Amino acid sequence: MLKRLTLIYFFLVASFIQMWACSCFPVAESFCETVVEDNSLDLVVKAVKTADVYYGMEVEIVEVLLGEETRTNITVWGDNGALCRVFTEDFEIGEALYLALHTTDFGGNLIPNFNYPLDLEQEGDYVLSVCGKYFEYETTSDPASSISVDDDCGMLSTDTEDAVFEQVNIYPNPVTDRLNITTVNPLETIKVFDAMGSLIKEQTATVGTHTLDLSDLKNGVYFVILSDGKKEEARKIVVQK
């Protein structure tokens, strides 16, 4: 009797999964088309992936372009193998991303993959759907450059203040011991984070050239967060000795 009930349960779950998985197809071929067409988006951000977490990822927000989010680090859930979402493990740790997000629908808790713990998705988390193109990779191969994507999506709240960061030069990259940061416009702080999002160094800044001693850091990917007191921008650097 128990075996029969178990089989019935898994048959119903499998049927529901199939129905769920087939109910969503890409409706836009570009990120901006998705942002413009989807009026249910809760958040659009520039972010950097800092860690994998089960079938999701942790990201550090560089800039909020649409919606409201006061936290710097958020959890974004992808596909657990049974949902209609993007597989977040396709993104590399340290990769600059441009993300359009929905608050979690708890799909991974409702249709679980039993290879993962149950009830992973919590209030305040976000999800990536694939009913459209909800993500964009960094569009430049230069590891020292800022996140660079097309902001002209019609409804994104961007402005010209990014010019402050366009005149910041960070070199050398890769770096062995000392990193130089030259800026024409006033900055307030320079912070260095590791790939897990932990603050490594912090220094006040103004105009001119600033030198950071990174000789005590291990080889790997790090992020330099530039702040002018109003906005922040992330630059990816590589320590290689």
C-alpha positions in Angstrom: 0.0 0.0 0.0 2.8 2.4 0.9 4.7 1.6 -2.3 1.6 2.3 -4.3 1.0 5.6 -2.6 4.7 6.5 -3.2 4.4 5.7 -6.9 1.2 7.7 -7.2 2.9 10.7 -5.4 5.9 10.6 -7.8 3.6 10.3 -10.8 1.6 13.4 -9.8 4.8 15.3 -9.0 6.3 14.3 -12.4 3.1 15.3 -14.2 3.1 18.7 -12.4 6.8 19.2 -13.1 6.2 18.5 -16.8 3.3 20.9 -16.9 5.3 23.6 -15.0 8.5 23.1 -17.2 6.5 23.4 -20.4 4.6 26.5 -19.4 7.4 28.9 -20.0 9.3 29.7 -23.2 11.6 32.6 -24.1 9.5 35.5 -25.4 12.3 38.0 -26.0 15.6 37.6 -27.7 17.5 40.4 -26.0 17.8 41.5 -22.4 16.3 45.0 -23.1 13.3 43.4 -24.9 12.7 41.3 -21.8 13.0 44.3 -19.4 10.6 46.4 -21.5 8.1 43.6 -22.1 8.0 42.2 -18.5 6.1 44.6 -16.3 6.3 42.2 -13.3 10.0 42.6 -12.8 11.0 43.5 -9.2 14.6 44.3 -9.6 17.2 45.1 -12.3 20.8 45.2 -11.1 24.4 45.3 -12.2 26.1 42.6 -10.0 29.1 40.3 -9.6 28.7 36.6 -8.8 30.5 35.8 -5.5 29.6 32.2 -4.7 27.6 29.1 -5.7 24.9 28.0 -3.3 23.2 24.7 -4.1 21.2 25.5 -7.4 21.5 29.2 -6.9 24.2 31.9 -6.5 25.2 34.7 -4.2 25.8 38.1 -6.0 27.1 41.4 -4.9 25.1 44.3 -6.2 27.1 47.0 -7.9 24.2 49.2 -8.9 20.4 49.1 -8.7 18.9 50.1 -12.0 15.3 49.3 -11.4 13.4 48.7 -8.2 14.5 48.9 -4.6 17.1 46.8 -2.8 19.1 48.1 0.2 21.2 45.0 0.7 24.6 44.6 -1.0 24.5 40.8 -1.2 21.5 38.8 -2.3 20.7 35.2 -3.2 19.4 34.4 -6.7 17.9 31.0 -7.4 18.1 29.2 -10.7 16.9 25.9 -12.0 17.1 22.9 -9.7 16.6 20.5 -12.7 12.8 20.7 -12.6 12.0 24.3 -13.0 11.8 26.8 -15.9 14.7 28.9 -14.9 18.3 29.6 -15.9 21.0 27.3 -14.5 23.1 29.7 -12.4 26.1 27.4 -12.3 26.7 28.5 -15.9 27.9 31.8 -14.5 31.5 31.9 -13.3 32.4 33.2 -9.8 33.8 36.7 -10.4 31.8 37.2 -13.5 30.1 40.6 -14.1 26.4 40.2 -14.7 23.4 42.3 -15.6 20.3 40.7 -14.0 16.6 41.2 -14.3 15.0 39.5 -11.3 11.7 38.5 -9.7 11.2 37.9 -6.0 11.2 34.2 -5.4 8.0 32.2 -6.2 9.4 29.4 -4.0 9.3 27.1 -7.0 12.3 25.1 -5.8 10.4 24.5 -2.5 7.2 23.5 -4.2 8.8 21.3 -6.8 12.0 20.1 -5.1 14.9 18.2 -6.5 15.6 15.7 -3.7 19.4 16.1 -4.3 19.1 19.4 -2.5 17.9 20.4 0.9 14.2 21.3 1.1 12.9 24.9 1.7 16.1 26.6 0.4 14.2 29.6 -1.0 13.4 32.2 1.6 11.6 35.6 1.7 13.9 38.3 0.3 15.5 35.9 -2.3 15.2 36.4 -6.1 14.8 34.1 -9.1 15.9 34.1 -12.7 13.1 33.0 -15.1 13.7 32.0 -18.7 10.5 33.6 -20.1 12.8 36.0 -21.9 16.4 36.9 -21.5 16.9 37.8 -17.9 20.7 38.1 -17.9 23.6 39.6 -19.8 27.3 38.7 -19.5 30.0 41.3 -19.1 30.4 42.5 -22.7 34.2 43.1 -22.6 37.1 40.7 -22.3 39.2 43.2 -20.3 39.3 41.9 -16.7 40.1 45.3 -15.4 37.1 47.1 -17.0 33.8 47.9 -15.3 30.6 46.1 -16.1 29.7 47.2 -19.6 26.3 46.6 -21.1 23.7 48.5 -23.0 21.8 50.5 -20.5 19.3 52.0 -23.1 16.4 49.8 -22.2 13.9 52.6 -22.1 12.8 52.1 -18.5 16.1 51.8 -16.6 16.9 54.7 -14.2 20.5 55.3 -15.3 22.2 58.7 -15.5 25.4 60.4 -16.6 27.1 60.1 -13.3 28.9 57.0 -14.5 31.3 59.4 -16.2 33.0 59.8 -12.8 34.2 56.2 -13.0 35.0 56.2 -16.7 38.1 58.3 -15.9 39.5 55.9 -13.3 42.5 53.8 -14.4 43.5 50.7 -12.4 46.9 49.1 -13.2 48.7 46.8 -13.5 46.3 43.9 -14.0 47.2 41.2 -13.3 48.9 42.6 -10.2 51.7 41.0 -8.1 52.1 43.4 -5.2 51.1 47.1 -5.7 48.0 48.3 -7.4 47.8 51.8 -8.7 44.4 53.7 -9.0 44.4 57.0 -10.9 41.3 59.2 -10.9 40.5 62.6 -12.4 37.2 63.0 -10.5 37.0 62.9 -6.7 36.4 59.6 -5.0 35.5 58.9 -1.4 36.6 55.3 -0.7 38.4 52.4 -2.4 37.6 48.9 -1.1 39.0 45.5 -2.0 36.8 42.4 -1.7 37.7 38.8 -2.2 35.6 36.5 -4.4 33.5 35.5 -1.4 32.5 39.1 -0.7 34.7 39.6 2.3 36.2 43.1 2.8 40.0 42.8 2.5 41.2 46.4 2.4 39.7 49.9 2.6 41.2 53.3 1.8 40.0 56.8 1.6 40.5 58.5 -1.8 40.5 61.9 -3.5 41.9 63.0 -6.9 45.2 61.6 -8.2 47.0 58.3 -7.9 46.5 55.9 -5.0 48.6 52.8 -4.4 47.3 49.7 -2.6 49.7 47.2 -1.2 48.3 43.8 -2.2 51.5 41.8 -1.5 49.8 39.8 1.3 47.0 38.5 -0.9 46.9 35.1 -2.4 46.5 34.4 -6.2 43.0 34.8 -7.3 40.2 37.1 -8.4 39.3 40.2 -6.3 37.1 43.2 -6.7 37.9 46.9 -6.3 34.8 48.9 -5.3 35.1 52.5 -6.1 32.7 55.0 -4.4 32.1 58.7 -4.9 29.7 58.8 -1.9 26.6 58.5 -4.0 27.3 55.5 -6.4 29.6 52.6 -6.5 31.3 50.7 -9.3 33.2 47.4 -9.3 36.4 46.6 -11.1 37.7 43.0 -11.3 41.4 42.5 -10.8 43.6 39.4 -10.7 46.4 38.8 -8.2 49.0 36.6 -9.9 52.5 36.1 -8.4 
